[in-house]
Amino acid sequence: MARYSQIPTTKIQLENTSPVVYKNAKYPPIPLGNQDIYVYTTRGDRYDLLAQTYYGNSEYWWIINRANPSQDADSLLPNPGSQIRIPSPGRINTILADYELLNQDI
């Protein structure tokens, strides 16, 4: 999928097997912001759909996911009925710059 094309990889090869490539990414901390948005999730909400709604880009799903450490970091689905924080759209460029800085050497 195109959304994963910029994530660095790690190649692991065990003896007598074909190599396996794993994607790695380091995520920046996303501190609270005065303009952050708080919503209660409902059944059917997904981080990629929320990112599309609030940021105009579903590839930024990880920003909402990582801004909510009480949620499952390995899931695309927030827990229904929970309040989650959506970092303000005005902070996206800073968050993305921090992400690029963390992942430039991988």
C-alpha positions as CSV (number, residue, x, y, z in Angstrom):
1,M,0.0,0.0,0.0
2,A,1.2,3.5,-0.8
3,R,0.7,4.7,2.7
4,Y,3.5,2.5,3.9
5,S,6.0,3.3,1.1
6,Q,8.1,5.7,3.2
7,I,8.5,3.5,6.2
8,P,12.0,2.2,6.6
9,T,12.5,-1.6,6.5
10,T,14.6,-4.2,8.4
11,K,15.6,-7.4,6.5
12,I,15.8,-10.5,8.6
13,Q,17.0,-13.8,7.2
14,L,17.1,-16.9,9.3
15,E,19.2,-19.9,8.3
16,N,17.7,-21.9,5.4
17,T,14.8,-19.5,4.9
18,S,13.9,-16.7,2.5
19,P,14.5,-13.2,3.8
20,V,11.6,-11.4,5.5
21,V,11.3,-7.7,5.4
22,Y,9.7,-5.8,8.3
23,K,8.7,-2.2,8.3
24,N,10.0,-0.1,11.2
25,A,9.0,3.4,12.2
26,K,9.7,5.6,15.2
27,Y,6.9,7.9,16.2
28,P,7.4,11.3,17.9
29,P,5.7,12.1,21.1
30,I,2.6,14.2,20.5
31,P,2.1,16.6,23.5
32,L,-1.2,18.2,24.4
33,G,-2.0,21.3,22.4
34,N,-4.5,24.1,23.3
35,Q,-6.3,23.7,20.0
36,D,-6.6,19.9,20.1
37,I,-10.0,18.4,19.4
38,Y,-11.7,15.9,21.7
39,V,-14.4,13.5,20.4
40,Y,-16.3,10.5,21.7
41,T,-15.9,7.5,19.3
42,T,-18.8,5.5,18.0
43,R,-18.9,2.0,16.5
44,G,-17.4,2.2,13.0
45,D,-14.9,4.9,13.7
46,R,-11.4,4.2,12.4
47,Y,-8.3,6.3,12.8
48,D,-7.8,6.6,9.0
49,L,-11.4,7.8,8.6
50,L,-11.0,10.3,11.4
51,A,-7.7,11.5,9.9
52,Q,-9.4,12.0,6.5
53,T,-12.2,14.0,8.2
54,Y,-10.0,16.2,10.3
55,Y,-6.8,16.4,8.2
56,G,-8.0,15.7,4.7
57,N,-5.5,12.8,4.5
58,S,-6.1,9.2,5.8
59,E,-2.4,8.5,5.8
60,Y,-2.1,10.6,9.0
61,W,-4.1,8.0,11.0
62,W,-1.0,7.2,13.1
63,I,-1.0,10.8,14.5
64,I,-4.4,10.3,16.1
65,N,-3.5,6.7,17.2
66,R,-0.3,7.8,18.9
67,A,-1.9,10.9,20.5
68,N,-4.1,8.4,22.5
69,P,-1.8,6.1,24.5
70,S,-4.7,4.6,26.4
71,Q,-5.9,3.1,23.1
72,D,-4.4,0.0,21.5
73,A,-1.4,1.2,19.5
74,D,-1.6,-1.8,17.1
75,S,-5.2,-1.2,16.1
76,L,-6.8,1.0,13.5
77,L,-10.0,1.1,15.6
78,P,-10.5,3.2,18.7
79,N,-12.6,1.7,21.5
80,P,-16.2,2.7,20.8
81,G,-17.5,5.2,23.4
82,S,-14.1,6.4,24.4
83,Q,-13.0,10.0,24.3
84,I,-10.0,10.5,22.1
85,R,-7.8,13.5,21.3
86,I,-7.2,14.6,17.8
87,P,-4.2,16.9,17.6
88,S,-5.2,20.2,15.9
89,P,-4.8,20.3,12.1
90,G,-2.5,23.3,12.6
91,R,0.1,21.1,14.3
92,I,0.3,18.5,11.5
93,N,3.4,20.0,9.8
94,T,5.3,20.0,13.1
95,I,4.4,16.5,13.9
96,L,5.3,15.3,10.4
97,A,8.7,17.1,10.6
98,D,9.4,15.4,13.9
99,Y,8.5,12.0,12.4
100,E,10.8,12.7,9.4
101,L,13.7,13.7,11.8
102,L,13.3,10.5,13.8
103,N,13.2,8.2,10.8
104,Q,15.8,9.9,8.5
105,D,18.6,7.5,9.5
106,I,16.7,4.2,9.2
